[in-house]
């Protein structure tokens, strides 16, 4: 399991709104809570762009309901 803020390569990042808060999950592990949508998306983008040795990008999924 990946730790919050880890430099390990991300494979899957999920952004979703739950109970009025935006939540970012990185590879199944909690990454952060945000009050607004845009900061959550910015955090997901930053997590996806962390340095890695993989040549394929992380998949970012936004559940906007």
PDBQT receptor file of N, H, CA, C and O in Angstrom, charges set to zero:
ATOM      1  N   UNK A   1       0.844  -1.186   0.000  1.00  0.00    +0.000 N 
ATOM      2  CA  UNK A   1       0.000   0.000   0.000  1.00  0.00    +0.000 C 
ATOM      3  C   UNK A   1       0.884   1.243   0.000  1.00  0.00    +0.000 C 
ATOM      4  O   UNK A   1       1.887   1.298   0.713  1.00  0.00    +0.000 OA
ATOM      5  N   UNK A   2       0.516   2.224  -0.789  1.00  0.00    +0.000 N 
ATOM      6  H   UNK A   2      -0.298   2.180  -1.368  1.00  0.00    +0.000 HD
ATOM      7  CA  UNK A   2       1.295   3.446  -0.920  1.00  0.00    +0.000 C 
ATOM      8  C   UNK A   2       0.966   4.426   0.199  1.00  0.00    +0.000 C 
ATOM      9  O   UNK A   2      -0.204   4.624   0.526  1.00  0.00    +0.000 OA
ATOM     10  N   UNK A   3       1.977   5.035   0.781  1.00  0.00    +0.000 N 
ATOM     11  H   UNK A   3       2.928   4.875   0.515  1.00  0.00    +0.000 HD
ATOM     12  CA  UNK A   3       1.783   6.040   1.817  1.00  0.00    +0.000 C 
ATOM     13  C   UNK A   3       1.408   7.372   1.205  1.00  0.00    +0.000 C 
ATOM     14  O   UNK A   3       1.701   7.633   0.039  1.00  0.00    +0.000 OA
ATOM     15  N   UNK A   4       0.756   8.219   1.998  1.00  0.00    +0.000 N 
ATOM     16  H   UNK A   4       0.518   8.007   2.945  1.00  0.00    +0.000 HD
ATOM     17  CA  UNK A   4       0.437   9.564   1.568  1.00  0.00    +0.000 C 
ATOM     18  C   UNK A   4       1.727  10.307   1.254  1.00  0.00    +0.000 C 
ATOM     19  O   UNK A   4       2.667  10.313   2.049  1.00  0.00    +0.000 OA
ATOM     20  N   UNK A   5       1.758  10.947   0.057  1.00  0.00    +0.000 N 
ATOM     21  H   UNK A   5       0.995  10.943  -0.589  1.00  0.00    +0.000 HD
ATOM     22  CA  UNK A   5       2.913  11.739  -0.315  1.00  0.00    +0.000 C 
ATOM     23  C   UNK A   5       4.139  10.935  -0.705  1.00  0.00    +0.000 C 
ATOM     24  O   UNK A   5       5.223  11.499  -0.849  1.00  0.00    +0.000 OA
ATOM     25  N   UNK A   6       3.991   9.646  -0.878  1.00  0.00    +0.000 N 
ATOM     26  H   UNK A   6       3.110   9.187  -0.761  1.00  0.00    +0.000 HD
ATOM     27  CA  UNK A   6       5.125   8.794  -1.229  1.00  0.00    +0.000 C 
ATOM     28  C   UNK A   6       5.655   9.143  -2.617  1.00  0.00    +0.000 C 
ATOM     29  O   UNK A   6       4.901   9.609  -3.472  1.00  0.00    +0.000 OA
ATOM     30  N   UNK A   7       6.945   8.919  -2.842  1.00  0.00    +0.000 N 
ATOM     31  H   UNK A   7       7.557   8.541  -2.148  1.00  0.00    +0.000 HD
ATOM     32  CA  UNK A   7       7.532   9.143  -4.162  1.00  0.00    +0.000 C 
ATOM     33  C   UNK A   7       7.372   7.930  -5.077  1.00  0.00    +0.000 C 
ATOM     34  O   UNK A   7       7.851   7.943  -6.211  1.00  0.00    +0.000 OA
ATOM     35  N   UNK A   8       6.697   6.872  -4.589  1.00  0.00    +0.000 N 
ATOM     36  H   UNK A   8       6.308   6.861  -3.667  1.00  0.00    +0.000 HD
ATOM     37  CA  UNK A   8       6.450   5.707  -5.430  1.00  0.00    +0.000 C 
ATOM     38  C   UNK A   8       5.597   6.132  -6.613  1.00  0.00    +0.000 C 
ATOM     39  O   UNK A   8       4.806   7.070  -6.512  1.00  0.00    +0.000 OA
ATOM     40  N   UNK A   9       5.757   5.444  -7.728  1.00  0.00    +0.000 N 
ATOM     41  H   UNK A   9       6.400   4.682  -7.810  1.00  0.00    +0.000 HD
ATOM     42  CA  UNK A   9       5.001   5.777  -8.919  1.00  0.00    +0.000 C 
ATOM     43  C   UNK A   9       3.515   5.496  -8.723  1.00  0.00    +0.000 C 
ATOM     44  O   UNK A   9       3.139   4.464  -8.166  1.00  0.00    +0.000 OA
ATOM     45  N   UNK A  10       2.687   6.405  -9.178  1.00  0.00    +0.000 N 
ATOM     46  H   UNK A  10       2.993   7.243  -9.630  1.00  0.00    +0.000 HD
ATOM     47  CA  UNK A  10       1.240   6.234  -9.095  1.00  0.00    +0.000 C 
ATOM     48  C   UNK A  10       0.756   5.501 -10.327  1.00  0.00    +0.000 C 
ATOM     49  O   UNK A  10       1.245   5.740 -11.431  1.00  0.00    +0.000 OA
ATOM     50  N   UNK A  11      -0.198   4.614 -10.143  1.00  0.00    +0.000 N 
ATOM     51  H   UNK A  11      -0.595   4.420  -9.246  1.00  0.00    +0.000 HD
ATOM     52  CA  UNK A  11      -0.810   3.916 -11.269  1.00  0.00    +0.000 C 
ATOM     53  C   UNK A  11      -2.247   4.354 -11.477  1.00  0.00    +0.000 C 
ATOM     54  O   UNK A  11      -2.725   4.403 -12.611  1.00  0.00    +0.000 OA
ATOM     55  N   UNK A  12      -2.955   4.678 -10.372  1.00  0.00    +0.000 N 
ATOM     56  H   UNK A  12      -2.567   4.638  -9.451  1.00  0.00    +0.000 HD
ATOM     57  CA  UNK A  12      -4.362   5.039 -10.470  1.00  0.00    +0.000 C 
ATOM     58  C   UNK A  12      -4.683   6.081  -9.411  1.00  0.00    +0.000 C 
ATOM     59  O   UNK A  12      -4.376   5.894  -8.233  1.00  0.00    +0.000 OA
ATOM     60  N   UNK A  13      -5.299   7.173  -9.829  1.00  0.00    +0.000 N 
ATOM     61  H   UNK A  13      -5.548   7.325 -10.785  1.00  0.00    +0.000 HD
ATOM     62  CA  UNK A  13      -5.671   8.239  -8.909  1.00  0.00    +0.000 C 
ATOM     63  C   UNK A  13      -7.152   8.535  -9.105  1.00  0.00    +0.000 C 
ATOM     64  O   UNK A  13      -7.609   8.758 -10.226  1.00  0.00    +0.000 OA
ATOM     65  N   UNK A  14      -7.895   8.535  -8.000  1.00  0.00    +0.000 N 
ATOM     66  H   UNK A  14      -7.524   8.354  -7.090  1.00  0.00    +0.000 HD
ATOM     67  CA  UNK A  14      -9.329   8.788  -8.051  1.00  0.00    +0.000 C 
ATOM     68  C   UNK A  14      -9.664  10.072  -7.304  1.00  0.00    +0.000 C 
ATOM     69  O   UNK A  14      -9.191  10.293  -6.189  1.00  0.00    +0.000 OA
ATOM     70  N   UNK A  15     -10.482  10.917  -7.926  1.00  0.00    +0.000 N 
ATOM     71  H   UNK A  15     -10.866  10.737  -8.832  1.00  0.00    +0.000 HD
ATOM     72  CA  UNK A  15     -10.981  12.138  -7.297  1.00  0.00    +0.000 C 
ATOM     73  C   UNK A  15     -12.492  11.996  -7.218  1.00  0.00    +0.000 C 
ATOM     74  O   UNK A  15     -13.148  11.758  -8.232  1.00  0.00    +0.000 OA
ATOM     75  N   UNK A  16     -13.050  12.141  -6.020  1.00  0.00    +0.000 N 
ATOM     76  H   UNK A  16     -12.517  12.334  -5.196  1.00  0.00    +0.000 HD
ATOM     77  CA  UNK A  16     -14.501  12.015  -5.869  1.00  0.00    +0.000 C 
ATOM     78  C   UNK A  16     -14.995  12.920  -4.748  1.00  0.00    +0.000 C 
ATOM     79  O   UNK A  16     -14.247  13.297  -3.846  1.00  0.00    +0.000 OA
ATOM     80  N   UNK A  17     -16.278  13.255  -4.833  1.00  0.00    +0.000 N 
ATOM     81  H   UNK A  17     -16.886  12.949  -5.566  1.00  0.00    +0.000 HD
ATOM     82  CA  UNK A  17     -16.889  14.090  -3.802  1.00  0.00    +0.000 C 
ATOM     83  C   UNK A  17     -17.741  13.201  -2.910  1.00  0.00    +0.000 C 
ATOM     84  O   UNK A  17     -18.638  12.501  -3.380  1.00  0.00    +0.000 OA
ATOM     85  N   UNK A  18     -17.447  13.240  -1.621  1.00  0.00    +0.000 N 
ATOM     86  H   UNK A  18     -16.718  13.809  -1.240  1.00  0.00    +0.000 HD
ATOM     87  CA  UNK A  18     -18.167  12.444  -0.644  1.00  0.00    +0.000 C 
ATOM     88  C   UNK A  18     -18.478  13.295   0.570  1.00  0.00    +0.000 C 
ATOM     89  O   UNK A  18     -17.581  13.882   1.176  1.00  0.00    +0.000 OA
ATOM     90  N   UNK A  19     -19.747  13.358   0.921  1.00  0.00    +0.000 N 
ATOM     91  H   UNK A  19     -20.475  12.881   0.429  1.00  0.00    +0.000 HD
ATOM     92  CA  UNK A  19     -20.193  14.117   2.103  1.00  0.00    +0.000 C 
ATOM     93  C   UNK A  19     -19.732  15.572   2.062  1.00  0.00    +0.000 C 
ATOM     94  O   UNK A  19     -19.350  16.143   3.083  1.00  0.00    +0.000 OA
ATOM     95  N   UNK A  20     -19.774  16.158   0.872  1.00  0.00    +0.000 N 
ATOM     96  H   UNK A  20     -20.084  15.693   0.043  1.00  0.00    +0.000 HD
ATOM     97  CA  UNK A  20     -19.434  17.572   0.726  1.00  0.00    +0.000 C 
ATOM     98  C   UNK A  20     -17.950  17.885   0.626  1.00  0.00    +0.000 C 
ATOM     99  O   UNK A  20     -17.576  19.049   0.486  1.00  0.00    +0.000 OA
ATOM    100  N   UNK A  21     -17.094  16.865   0.695  1.00  0.00    +0.000 N 
ATOM    101  H   UNK A  21     -17.398  15.919   0.808  1.00  0.00    +0.000 HD
ATOM    102  CA  UNK A  21     -15.650  17.075   0.597  1.00  0.00    +0.000 C 
ATOM    103  C   UNK A  21     -15.110  16.307  -0.600  1.00  0.00    +0.000 C 
ATOM    104  O   UNK A  21     -15.574  15.209  -0.909  1.00  0.00    +0.000 OA
ATOM    105  N   UNK A  22     -14.122  16.896  -1.273  1.00  0.00    +0.000 N 
ATOM    106  H   UNK A  22     -13.745  17.788  -1.023  1.00  0.00    +0.000 HD
ATOM    107  CA  UNK A  22     -13.444  16.219  -2.375  1.00  0.00    +0.000 C 
ATOM    108  C   UNK A  22     -12.327  15.395  -1.789  1.00  0.00    +0.000 C 
ATOM    109  O   UNK A  22     -11.570  15.868  -0.942  1.00  0.00    +0.000 OA
ATOM    110  N   UNK A  23     -12.225  14.166  -2.239  1.00  0.00    +0.000 N 
ATOM    111  H   UNK A  23     -12.840  13.782  -2.927  1.00  0.00    +0.000 HD
ATOM    112  CA  UNK A  23     -11.227  13.233  -1.732  1.00  0.00    +0.000 C 
ATOM    113  C   UNK A  23     -10.352  12.732  -2.875  1.00  0.00    +0.000 C 
ATOM    114  O   UNK A  23     -10.849  12.418  -3.956  1.00  0.00    +0.000 OA
ATOM    115  N   UNK A  24      -9.051  12.660  -2.629  1.00  0.00    +0.000 N 
ATOM    116  H   UNK A  24      -8.647  12.916  -1.750  1.00  0.00    +0.000 HD
ATOM    117  CA  UNK A  24      -8.117  12.119  -3.614  1.00  0.00    +0.000 C 
ATOM    118  C   UNK A  24      -7.534  10.833  -3.044  1.00  0.00    +0.000 C 
ATOM    119  O   UNK A  24      -7.016  10.807  -1.927  1.00  0.00    +0.000 OA
ATOM    120  N   UNK A  25      -7.629   9.769  -3.834  1.00  0.00    +0.000 N 
ATOM    121  H   UNK A  25      -8.049   9.790  -4.741  1.00  0.00    +0.000 HD
ATOM    122  CA  UNK A  25      -7.099   8.456  -3.473  1.00  0.00    +0.000 C 
ATOM    123  C   UNK A  25      -6.034   8.109  -4.499  1.00  0.00    +0.000 C 
ATOM    124  O   UNK A  25      -6.278   8.185  -5.704  1.00  0.00    +0.000 OA
ATOM    125  N   UNK A  26      -4.866   7.730  -4.031  1.00  0.00    +0.000 N 
ATOM    126  H   UNK A  26      -4.668   7.668  -3.053  1.00  0.00    +0.000 HD
ATOM    127  CA  UNK A  26      -3.744   7.378  -4.922  1.00  0.00    +0.000 C 
ATOM    128  C   UNK A  26      -3.382   5.918  -4.707  1.00  0.00    +0.000 C 
ATOM    129  O   UNK A  26      -2.907   5.541  -3.636  1.00  0.00    +0.000 OA
ATOM    130  N   UNK A  27      -3.607   5.100  -5.724  1.00  0.00    +0.000 N 
ATOM    131  H   UNK A  27      -3.993   5.407  -6.594  1.00  0.00    +0.000 HD
ATOM    132  CA  UNK A  27      -3.323   3.664  -5.641  1.00  0.00    +0.000 C 
ATOM    133  C   UNK A  27      -3.966   3.026  -4.417  1.00  0.00    +0.000 C 
ATOM    134  O   UNK A  27      -3.340   2.210  -3.742  1.00  0.00    +0.000 OA
ATOM    135  N   UNK A  28      -5.219   3.395  -4.124  1.00  0.00    +0.000 N 
ATOM    136  H   UNK A  28      -5.728   4.059  -4.672  1.00  0.00    +0.000 HD
ATOM    137  CA  UNK A  28      -5.964   2.801  -3.025  1.00  0.00    +0.000 C 
ATOM    138  C   UNK A  28      -5.700   3.401  -1.663  1.00  0.00    +0.000 C 
ATOM    139  O   UNK A  28      -6.345   3.014  -0.689  1.00  0.00    +0.000 OA
ATOM    140  N   UNK A  29      -4.765   4.339  -1.567  1.00  0.00    +0.000 N 
ATOM    141  H   UNK A  29      -4.242   4.654  -2.359  1.00  0.00    +0.000 HD
ATOM    142  CA  UNK A  29      -4.429   4.962  -0.284  1.00  0.00    +0.000 C 
ATOM    143  C   UNK A  29      -4.882   6.418  -0.271  1.00  0.00    +0.000 C 
ATOM    144  O   UNK A  29      -4.812   7.109  -1.288  1.00  0.00    +0.000 OA
ATOM    145  N   UNK A  30      -5.343   6.871   0.879  1.00  0.00    +0.000 N 
ATOM    146  H   UNK A  30      -5.400   6.310   1.704  1.00  0.00    +0.000 HD
ATOM    147  CA  UNK A  30      -5.761   8.262   1.043  1.00  0.00    +0.000 C 
ATOM    148  C   UNK A  30      -4.615   9.205   0.684  1.00  0.00    +0.000 C 
ATOM    149  O   UNK A  30      -3.476   9.007   1.107  1.00  0.00    +0.000 OA
ATOM    150  N   UNK A  31      -4.935  10.240  -0.108  1.00  0.00    +0.000 N 
ATOM    151  H   UNK A  31      -5.860  10.401  -0.452  1.00  0.00    +0.000 HD
ATOM    152  CA  UNK A  31      -3.925  11.235  -0.481  1.00  0.00    +0.000 C 
ATOM    153  C   UNK A  31      -4.286  12.614   0.074  1.00  0.00    +0.000 C 
ATOM    154  O   UNK A  31      -3.393  13.370   0.456  1.00  0.00    +0.000 OA
ATOM    155  N   UNK A  32      -5.602  12.962   0.126  1.00  0.00    +0.000 N 
ATOM    156  H   UNK A  32      -6.328  12.348  -0.185  1.00  0.00    +0.000 HD
ATOM    157  CA  UNK A  32      -5.975  14.257   0.686  1.00  0.00    +0.000 C 
ATOM    158  C   UNK A  32      -7.462  14.554   0.574  1.00  0.00    +0.000 C 
ATOM    159  O   UNK A  32      -8.164  13.988  -0.265  1.00  0.00    +0.000 OA
ATOM    160  N   UNK A  33      -7.937  15.462   1.445  1.00  0.00    +0.000 N 
ATOM    161  H   UNK A  33      -7.367  15.922   2.126  1.00  0.00    +0.000 HD
ATOM    162  CA  UNK A  33      -9.301  15.996   1.402  1.00  0.00    +0.000 C 
ATOM    163  C   UNK A  33      -9.235  17.467   1.005  1.00  0.00    +0.000 C 
ATOM    164  O   UNK A  33      -8.313  18.184   1.396  1.00  0.00    +0.000 OA
ATOM    165  N   UNK A  34     -10.215  17.907   0.229  1.00  0.00    +0.000 N 
ATOM    166  H   UNK A  34     -10.964  17.325  -0.088  1.00  0.00    +0.000 HD
ATOM    167  CA  UNK A  34     -10.243  19.289  -0.256  1.00  0.00    +0.000 C 
ATOM    168  C   UNK A  34     -11.675  19.797  -0.226  1.00  0.00    +0.000 C 
ATOM    169  O   UNK A  34     -12.608  19.047  -0.514  1.00  0.00    +0.000 OA
ATOM    170  N   UNK A  35     -11.854  21.055   0.116  1.00  0.00    +0.000 N 
ATOM    171  H   UNK A  35     -11.096  21.664   0.349  1.00  0.00    +0.000 HD
ATOM    172  CA  UNK A  35     -13.198  21.652   0.162  1.00  0.00    +0.000 C 
ATOM    173  C   UNK A  35     -13.743  21.932  -1.229  1.00  0.00    +0.000 C 
ATOM    174  O   UNK A  35     -14.954  21.886  -1.444  1.00  0.00    +0.000 OA
ATOM    175  N   UNK A  36     -12.857  22.222  -2.177  1.00  0.00    +0.000 N 
ATOM    176  H   UNK A  36     -11.873  22.260  -2.003  1.00  0.00    +0.000 HD
ATOM    177  CA  UNK A  36     -13.282  22.597  -3.519  1.00  0.00    +0.000 C 
ATOM    178  C   UNK A  36     -12.717  21.635  -4.560  1.00  0.00    +0.000 C 
ATOM    179  O   UNK A  36     -11.697  20.980  -4.344  1.00  0.00    +0.000 OA
ATOM    180  N   UNK A  37     -13.411  21.570  -5.696  1.00  0.00    +0.000 N 
ATOM    181  H   UNK A  37     -14.239  22.102  -5.872  1.00  0.00    +0.000 HD
ATOM    182  CA  UNK A  37     -13.066  20.643  -6.773  1.00  0.00    +0.000 C 
ATOM    183  C   UNK A  37     -11.690  20.925  -7.378  1.00  0.00    +0.000 C 
ATOM    184  O   UNK A  37     -10.886  20.007  -7.539  1.00  0.00    +0.000 OA
ATOM    185  N   UNK A  38     -11.414  22.181  -7.712  1.00  0.00    +0.000 N 
ATOM    186  H   UNK A  38     -12.067  22.928  -7.582  1.00  0.00    +0.000 HD
ATOM    187  CA  UNK A  38     -10.172  22.498  -8.415  1.00  0.00    +0.000 C 
ATOM    188  C   UNK A  38      -8.916  22.151  -7.616  1.00  0.00    +0.000 C 
ATOM    189  O   UNK A  38      -7.991  21.576  -8.189  1.00  0.00    +0.000 OA
ATOM    190  N   UNK A  39      -8.839  22.471  -6.326  1.00  0.00    +0.000 N 
ATOM    191  H   UNK A  39      -9.591  22.938  -5.861  1.00  0.00    +0.000 HD
ATOM    192  CA  UNK A  39      -7.656  22.051  -5.571  1.00  0.00    +0.000 C 
ATOM    193  C   UNK A  39      -7.480  20.525  -5.538  1.00  0.00    +0.000 C 
ATOM    194  O   UNK A  39      -6.351  20.033  -5.526  1.00  0.00    +0.000 OA
ATOM    195  N   UNK A  40      -8.589  19.780  -5.523  1.00  0.00    +0.000 N 
ATOM    196  H   UNK A  40      -9.506  20.180  -5.533  1.00  0.00    +0.000 HD
ATOM    197  CA  UNK A  40      -8.506  18.318  -5.550  1.00  0.00    +0.000 C 
ATOM    198  C   UNK A  40      -7.934  17.842  -6.880  1.00  0.00    +0.000 C 
ATOM    199  O   UNK A  40      -7.092  16.944  -6.913  1.00  0.00    +0.000 OA
ATOM    200  N   UNK A  41      -8.391  18.445  -7.974  1.00  0.00    +0.000 N 
ATOM    201  H   UNK A  41      -9.074  19.175  -7.947  1.00  0.00    +0.000 HD
ATOM    202  CA  UNK A  41      -7.874  18.085  -9.290  1.00  0.00    +0.000 C 
ATOM    203  C   UNK A  41      -6.399  18.455  -9.403  1.00  0.00    +0.000 C 
ATOM    204  O   UNK A  41      -5.609  17.698  -9.967  1.00  0.00    +0.000 OA
ATOM    205  N   UNK A  42      -6.031  19.607  -8.873  1.00  0.00    +0.000 N 
ATOM    206  H   UNK A  42      -6.673  20.222  -8.415  1.00  0.00    +0.000 HD
ATOM    207  CA  UNK A  42      -4.620  20.022  -8.892  1.00  0.00    +0.000 C 
ATOM    208  C   UNK A  42      -3.750  19.030  -8.112  1.00  0.00    +0.000 C 
ATOM    209  O   UNK A  42      -2.646  18.698  -8.542  1.00  0.00    +0.000 OA
ATOM    210  N   UNK A  43      -4.253  18.559  -6.963  1.00  0.00    +0.000 N 
ATOM    211  H   UNK A  43      -5.150  18.829  -6.614  1.00  0.00    +0.000 HD
ATOM    212  CA  UNK A  43      -3.505  17.582  -6.167  1.00  0.00    +0.000 C 
ATOM    213  C   UNK A  43      -3.373  16.261  -6.921  1.00  0.00    +0.000 C 
ATOM    214  O   UNK A  43      -2.317  15.629  -6.888  1.00  0.00    +0.000 OA
ATOM    215  N   UNK A  44      -4.436  15.844  -7.595  1.00  0.00    +0.000 N 
ATOM    216  H   UNK A  44      -5.294  16.358  -7.621  1.00  0.00    +0.000 HD
ATOM    217  CA  UNK A  44      -4.384  14.605  -8.378  1.00  0.00    +0.000 C 
ATOM    218  C   UNK A  44      -3.369  14.724  -9.505  1.00  0.00    +0.000 C 
ATOM    219  O   UNK A  44      -2.616  13.788  -9.776  1.00  0.00    +0.000 OA
ATOM    220  N   UNK A  45      -3.353  15.874 -10.157  1.00  0.00    +0.000 N 
ATOM    221  H   UNK A  45      -3.964  16.635  -9.937  1.00  0.00    +0.000 HD
ATOM    222  CA  UNK A  45      -2.385  16.100 -11.238  1.00  0.00    +0.000 C 
ATOM    223  C   UNK A  45      -0.956  16.045 -10.689  1.00  0.00    +0.000 C 
ATOM    224  O   UNK A  45      -0.081  15.427 -11.295  1.00  0.00    +0.000 OA
ATOM    225  N   UNK A  46      -0.725  16.682  -9.557  1.00  0.00    +0.000 N 
ATOM    226  H   UNK A  46      -1.437  17.184  -9.064  1.00  0.00    +0.000 HD
ATOM    227  CA  UNK A  46       0.613  16.667  -8.955  1.00  0.00    +0.000 C 
ATOM    228  C   UNK A  46       1.020  15.246  -8.578  1.00  0.00    +0.000 C 
ATOM    229  O   UNK A  46       2.167  14.852  -8.786  1.00  0.00    +0.000 OA
ATOM    230  N   UNK A  47       0.082  14.474  -8.023  1.00  0.00    +0.000 N 
ATOM    231  H   UNK A  47      -0.851  14.794  -7.854  1.00  0.00    +0.000 HD
ATOM    232  CA  UNK A  47       0.384  13.088  -7.652  1.00  0.00    +0.000 C 
ATOM    233  C   UNK A  47       0.710  12.252  -8.890  1.00  0.00    +0.000 C 
ATOM    234  O   UNK A  47       1.582  11.384  -8.849  1.00  0.00    +0.000 OA
ATOM    235  N   UNK A  48       0.012  12.519  -9.978  1.00  0.00    +0.000 N 
ATOM    236  H   UNK A  48      -0.696  13.224 -10.011  1.00  0.00    +0.000 HD
ATOM    237  CA  UNK A  48       0.248  11.767 -11.220  1.00  0.00    +0.000 C 
ATOM    238  C   UNK A  48       1.595  12.109 -11.841  1.00  0.00    +0.000 C 
ATOM    239  O   UNK A  48       2.174  11.289 -12.553  1.00  0.00    +0.000 OA
ATOM    240  N   UNK A  49       2.096  13.305 -11.581  1.00  0.00    +0.000 N 
ATOM    241  H   UNK A  49       1.626  13.971 -11.003  1.00  0.00    +0.000 HD
ATOM    242  CA  UNK A  49       3.340  13.759 -12.189  1.00  0.00    +0.000 C 
ATOM    243  C   UNK A  49       4.575  13.536 -11.319  1.00  0.00    +0.000 C 
ATOM    244  O   UNK A  49       5.675  13.958 -11.678  1.00  0.00    +0.000 OA
ATOM    245  N   UNK A  50       4.394  12.868 -10.166  1.00  0.00    +0.000 N 
ATOM    246  H   UNK A  50       3.501  12.525  -9.875  1.00  0.00    +0.000 HD
ATOM    247  CA  UNK A  50       5.560  12.570  -9.334  1.00  0.00    +0.000 C 
ATOM    248  C   UNK A  50       6.557  11.775 -10.154  1.00  0.00    +0.000 C 
ATOM    249  O   UNK A  50       6.160  10.956 -10.983  1.00  0.00    +0.000 OA
ATOM    250  N   UNK A  51       7.845  12.001  -9.936  1.00  0.00    +0.000 N 
ATOM    251  H   UNK A  51       8.168  12.666  -9.263  1.00  0.00    +0.000 HD
ATOM    252  CA  UNK A  51       8.852  11.270 -10.709  1.00  0.00    +0.000 C 
ATOM    253  C   UNK A  51       8.682   9.762 -10.576  1.00  0.00    +0.000 C 
ATOM    254  O   UNK A  51       8.390   9.252  -9.494  1.00  0.00    +0.000 OA
ATOM    255  N   UNK A  52       8.864   9.069 -11.669  1.00  0.00    +0.000 N 
ATOM    256  H   UNK A  52       9.102   9.484 -12.548  1.00  0.00    +0.000 HD
ATOM    257  CA  UNK A  52       8.774   7.609 -11.628  1.00  0.00    +0.000 C 
ATOM    258  C   UNK A  52       9.697   7.012 -12.677  1.00  0.00    +0.000 C 
ATOM    259  O   UNK A  52      10.204   7.709 -13.556  1.00  0.00    +0.000 OA
ATOM    260  N   UNK A  53       9.898   5.733 -12.567  1.00  0.00    +0.000 N 
ATOM    261  H   UNK A  53       9.486   5.167 -11.853  1.00  0.00    +0.000 HD
ATOM    262  CA  UNK A  53      10.717   5.038 -13.545  1.00  0.00    +0.000 C 
ATOM    263  C   UNK A  53       9.853   4.406 -14.631  1.00  0.00    +0.000 C 
ATOM    264  O   UNK A  53      10.381   3.867 -15.603  1.00  0.00    +0.000 OA
ATOM    265  N   UNK A  54       8.541   4.464 -14.478  1.00  0.00    +0.000 N 
ATOM    266  H   UNK A  54       8.112   4.902 -13.688  1.00  0.00    +0.000 HD
ATOM    267  CA  UNK A  54       7.640   3.913 -15.479  1.00  0.00    +0.000 C 
ATOM    268  C   UNK A  54       7.523   4.873 -16.646  1.00  0.00    +0.000 C 
ATOM    269  O   UNK A  54       7.619   6.090 -16.487  1.00  0.00    +0.000 OA
ATOM    270  N   UNK A  55       7.314   4.304 -17.819  1.00  0.00    +0.000 N 
ATOM    271  H   UNK A  55       7.236   3.315 -17.948  1.00  0.00    +0.000 HD
ATOM    272  CA  UNK A  55       7.146   5.147 -18.995  1.00  0.00    +0.000 C 
ATOM    273  C   UNK A  55       5.682   5.474 -19.252  1.00  0.00    +0.000 C 
ATOM    274  O   UNK A  55       5.387   6.395 -20.014  1.00  0.00    +0.000 OA
ATOM    275  N   UNK A  56       4.748   4.737 -18.632  1.00  0.00    +0.000 N 
ATOM    276  H   UNK A  56       4.987   3.989 -18.013  1.00  0.00    +0.000 HD
ATOM    277  CA  UNK A  56       3.330   5.004 -18.857  1.00  0.00    +0.000 C 
ATOM    278  C   UNK A  56       2.782   5.913 -17.754  1.00  0.00    +0.000 C 
ATOM    279  O   UNK A  56       3.178   5.794 -16.594  1.00  0.00    +0.000 OA
ATOM    280  N   UNK A  57       1.874   6.818 -18.115  1.00  0.00    +0.000 N 
ATOM    281  H   UNK A  57       1.552   6.914 -19.057  1.00  0.00    +0.000 HD
ATOM    282  CA  UNK A  57       1.331   7.766 -17.135  1.00  0.00    +0.000 C 
ATOM    283  C   UNK A  57       0.323   7.103 -16.204  1.00  0.00    +0.000 C 
ATOM    284  O   UNK A  57      -0.209   6.034 -16.503  1.00  0.00    +0.000 OA
ATOM    285  N   UNK A  58       0.072   7.750 -15.078  1.00  0.00    +0.000 N 
ATOM    286  H   UNK A  58       0.504   8.618 -14.835  1.00  0.00    +0.000 HD
ATOM    287  CA  UNK A  58      -0.968   7.292 -14.161  1.00  0.00    +0.000 C 
ATOM    288  C   UNK A  58      -2.338   7.602 -14.748  1.00  0.00    +0.000 C 
ATOM    289  O   UNK A  58      -2.499   8.577 -15.483  1.00  0.00    +0.000 OA
ATOM    290  N   UNK A  59      -3.312   6.783 -14.427  1.00  0.00    +0.000 N 
ATOM    291  H   UNK A  59      -3.182   5.992 -13.830  1.00  0.00    +0.000 HD
ATOM    292  CA  UNK A  59      -4.686   7.028 -14.854  1.00  0.00    +0.000 C 
ATOM    293  C   UNK A  59      -5.379   7.852 -13.763  1.00  0.00    +0.000 C 
ATOM    294  O   UNK A  59      -5.372   7.466 -12.595  1.00  0.00    +0.000 OA
ATOM    295  N   UNK A  60      -5.975   8.985 -14.144  1.00  0.00    +0.000 N 
ATOM    296  H   UNK A  60      -5.980   9.299 -15.093  1.00  0.00    +0.000 HD
ATOM    297  CA  UNK A  60      -6.693   9.843 -13.211  1.00  0.00    +0.000 C 
ATOM    298  C   UNK A  60      -8.163   9.799 -13.587  1.00  0.00    +0.000 C 
ATOM    299  O   UNK A  60      -8.532  10.072 -14.729  1.00  0.00    +0.000 OA
ATOM    300  N   UNK A  61      -9.007   9.449 -12.603  1.00  0.00    +0.000 N 
ATOM    301  H   UNK A  61      -8.707   9.228 -11.675  1.00  0.00    +0.000 HD
ATOM    302  CA  UNK A  61     -10.446   9.359 -12.817  1.00  0.00    +0.000 C 
ATOM    303  C   UNK A  61     -11.124  10.342 -11.864  1.00  0.00    +0.000 C 
ATOM    304  O   UNK A  61     -10.849  10.346 -10.664  1.00  0.00    +0.000 OA
ATOM    305  N   UNK A  62     -12.015  11.176 -12.412  1.00  0.00    +0.000 N 
ATOM    306  H   UNK A  62     -12.238  11.173 -13.387  1.00  0.00    +0.000 HD
ATOM    307  CA  UNK A  62     -12.749  12.163 -11.615  1.00  0.00    +0.000 C 
ATOM    308  C   UNK A  62     -14.221  11.780 -11.621  1.00  0.00    +0.000 C 
ATOM    309  O   UNK A  62     -14.859  11.732 -12.673  1.00  0.00    +0.000 OA
ATOM    310  N   UNK A  63     -14.753  11.508 -10.435  1.00  0.00    +0.000 N 
ATOM    311  H   UNK A  63     -14.235  11.546  -9.580  1.00  0.00    +0.000 HD
ATOM    312  CA  UNK A  63     -16.172  11.220 -10.267  1.00  0.00    +0.000 C 
ATOM    313  C   UNK A  63     -16.834  12.515  -9.852  1.00  0.00    +0.000 C 
ATOM    314  O   UNK A  63     -16.703  12.941  -8.705  1.00  0.00    +0.000 OA
ATOM    315  N   UNK A  64     -17.534  13.137 -10.758  1.00  0.00    +0.000 N 
ATOM    316  H   UNK A  64     -17.641  12.791 -11.690  1.00  0.00    +0.000 HD
ATOM    317  CA  UNK A  64     -18.119  14.457 -10.553  1.00  0.00    +0.000 C 
ATOM    318  C   UNK A  64     -19.638  14.335 -10.531  1.00  0.00    +0.000 C 
ATOM    319  O   UNK A  64     -20.305  14.583 -11.536  1.00  0.00    +0.000 OA
ATOM    320  N   UNK A  65     -20.182  13.949  -9.369  1.00  0.00    +0.000 N 
ATOM    321  H   UNK A  65     -19.640  13.747  -8.552  1.00  0.00    +0.000 HD
ATOM    322  CA  UNK A  65     -21.629  13.767  -9.299  1.00  0.00    +0.000 C 
ATOM    323  C   UNK A  65     -22.291  14.784  -8.406  1.00  0.00    +0.000 C 
ATOM    324  O   UNK A  65     -23.511  14.763  -8.244  1.00  0.00    +0.000 OA
TER     325      UNK A  65
